[in-house]
Amino acid sequence: MTVPCKDNQYKRGEYNIAKDLVWDYYVVLDNIVKLSDFKYKREKYIKDTSGCLLNSALYINEADGVWFDVYIQEDIEYVTKIYYKPSKQDAESLKCKESL
């Protein structure tokens, strides 16, 4: 557990939230979905391939706090995991007043 506004190895202490609050989580899909069949607003996401494994990418929507992993096979992208994080606005409003 992370104590609010106290430094720790996961950097969760930089937020003024209850120590046992779930800050983010992810869902691994049992059945992968083609990105073309996935319902999302493409214009809200950026595609990042910089830190990913070969044949994969990460779609990021920091404003809403939704990210997802895709696996690429024969030029078709498949969603494999969905991350739920605080929205950018929520994260900024809950940041501790003093830097850690």
Secondary structure, DSSP 8 states (H G I E B T S, - for coil): ---TTS--TTSGGGB-S-TT----EEEEEEEEEEGGGS---GGG-EEE-SSS-TTEEEEEETTTTEEEEEEEETTEEEEEEEEE---HHHHHHHB-SS--
